[in-house]
Amino acid sequence: TVIRAAILIQNWYRFTMARLEMRRRYSLSIFQSIEYADEQDQLQLSNFFTFMLDHYTHPDSVSHIFTSPSVSQVVDEGLCLTEFERKIDVPDSYYGPRLSFPLTVEDANALLHAFRNEQLLHAPYVLQLLCETRKVLKEMPNITHLSTSYSKEITVCGDLHGNLDDLLLIFYKNGLPSEQNCYVFNGDFVDRGKNSMEILIILFAFLLIYPNDLHLNRGNHEDYMMNLRYGFTKEVSKKYKDHGKQILCLLRDVFSWLPLATIIDSKVLILHGGISDTTDLDFLNALERNKVRDHIHVGVILFSLKNLAVQMLRSSFCYLQILDILWSDPRSQNGCTPNKRRGGGCYFGPDVTAKLFERYNLKMLIRSHEFKPEGYEISHDGKVITIFSASNYYEEGSNRGAYIKLNPELIPRFVQYRVSKYTRRQNLQERVGTIESSALKSLREKIYAHRSELTSAFAQYDLNGTGKISVNDWAAAMESVLQLELPWRMLRSQLAQMNADGEVDFMSCFYDLKIGQPIKEVQPALVETLCRYRKDLEIIFNVIDKDHSGLISLEEFSQTWRLFTSHLGIDVYDESLDKLVLSIDYNKDGHIDFNEFLEAFHVVHRLEKKAN
């Protein structure tokens, strides 16, 4: 009897753990699929900007997108700290760090202390730090070569994405950068998290103090256009209201000077994304990396029919080389194919890795760029390692972060961690519940933004107009429209209702969702379009808004909208938009606050609204 009871308990436990693991995996799949679809949309914006440049009535209003501004016009390289202080008043009430250059370890410690206590570094010190960082980066090669003979171990960190607590925990566990403690940070320092600026300031400060012992590679998020979409631009503008434009402009230049890769002991290649079958390290080492400022230029080169000169074709090869190393992902299948999920870079197989290793006599590739539940993953028979250092990336408890320690034998040792904001650690069931709830919320918003297309797709299977279809047909319709490669049959119970005959009430997908504010002036099709493309429109309007005032003219707004819908082939009535735009020009000055306008078109969960 005791043994039978023990077996029953064991079977129940295994079943419960298996269900939790299933829920955790599909929740992470939802997050990752939506993230990649969003990145794909971001890279496809380049098509629209080229179209916009060709059709805009006032091309001067948008031409600055494609030409790199002269940063020296905004922040002169020769300015010293005292001149910044004369231009920007630092009040006596400011109790944060007061930096003096050249920086010392005491300055770095003061910054760490200030940021732990949620203090800001004042604007003149930020600008001076960025100027000094640019000077150092400009002297660095495209590919940095390191040796373990100078330090016993080298620590390699992956994506941080604005999570300051992860960086502080790494330094607590592994020690601060020093001549005896060498670090390589492999890109994506910014976006998504709320402390990207603080992370940059800390890393740049240690770079100035130990330029031979702290090394930074560029990631795909060290990019002006990515920052507009994923939060870093907003963070800087919010924290530095009066000087955000200067800081962002200077950062755009600093990012362009970040090295592209690092090689340790001529055997270990470290770069952010991956490789392709055309990756040429010699070519990458020789090109002018600062000329490739933003991924938007890739779109201009690839999609504009005007630029077919040999020089432009050579430039396009430069951009593609950099695009591949910043955006590519490894796969277990041989070959090199376009990375359609992300919209940029490629999938590279073990044969592509082996070919590059043979050509350059390499032993290991360390890359980042991809979320991993355990913080790292080994692939291609141990030759490729993915390292991801942002814990709780999608949601509290969603993943561990990790870093690698490489010894002189080049044997990797992985250190994992997870930052927790809770005083009591959540158990597994609570963690999975939190992750699942957040993932399903994001997925429902995606579903609602494609309501019209989904309704049409469902109707093709509902030949008798009953409002009910089979689970297989429902899953096929969901995938045909959303293209997220998710286990729709498994997710059905969370997304739609089913009757006693096993048929899905397909309109129940939309029952608990609605657009943020009821707006009488807008037809439903226009509401859905604005909701679906809200992020893209926000980036486009921010680009047109050169002075970062948050305001654009009614003429610019209307023309941009018409170009956007024309480019996408969306059929909406202009009259409806004109009425809406006029209704939100509250003071009738011919300008609208586009951020406030777009905020009206977000998805609200009815149950949450009632609870609140």
Salt bridges, closest charged atoms under 4 A:
GLU21 OE2 - ARG24 NH2 3.04
GLU21 OE2 - ARG25 NE 2.77
GLU35 OE2 - ARG192 NH2 3.38
ASP38 OD1 - ARG229 NH2 3.07
ASP38 OD2 - LYS535 NZ 3.31
GLU39 OE2 - ARG192 NH2 3.94
GLU39 OE1 - ARG342 NH1 2.67
ASP54 OD1 - LYS306 NZ 3.18
GLU77 OE2 - LYS138 NZ 3.49
GLU132 OE2 - LYS135 NZ 3.49
GLU153 OE1 - LYS405 NZ 3.64
GLU153 OE2 - ARG413 NH2 3.89
ASP159 OD2 - HIS161 NE2 3.30
ASP188 OD2 - HIS161 NE2 3.27
ASP188 OD2 - HIS272 NE2 3.19
ASP191 OD2 - HIS221 ND1 2.75
GLU198 OE1 - LYS239 NZ 2.81
ASP223 OD2 - HIS295 NE2 3.83
GLU235 OE2 - LYS239 NZ 2.86
ASP253 OD2 - ARG134 NH1 3.03
ASP253 OD1 - ARG293 NH2 2.69
ASP280 OD2 - ARG359 NH2 3.57
GLU288 OE1 - LYS291 NZ 3.21
ASP294 OD2 - ARG252 NH2 2.50
ASP294 OD2 - HIS297 NE2 3.83
ASP329 OD2 - ARG342 NE 2.64
ASP329 OD1 - ARG367 NH2 2.70
GLU370 OE2 - ARG331 NH1 3.83
GLU370 OE1 - ARG367 NH1 2.69
GLU370 OE1 - LYS372 NZ 3.76
GLU374 OE1 - ARG400 NH1 2.63
GLU377 OE1 - LYS372 NZ 2.96
GLU430 OE2 - ARG424 NH2 3.23
GLU436 OE1 - ARG23 NH2 2.76
GLU445 OE2 - HIS605 NE2 3.14
GLU453 OE2 - ARG532 NH1 2.12
ASP536 OD1 - ARG229 NH1 2.72
GLU538 OE2 - LYS234 NZ 2.70
GLU555 OE2 - HIS58 NE2 3.35
ASP574 OD2 - ARG562 NE 3.00
ASP578 OD1 - ARG562 NH2 3.22
GLU599 OE1 - ARG534 NH1 3.65
GLU599 OE2 - HIS602 ND1 3.66
GLU608 OE1 - LYS441 NZ 3.73
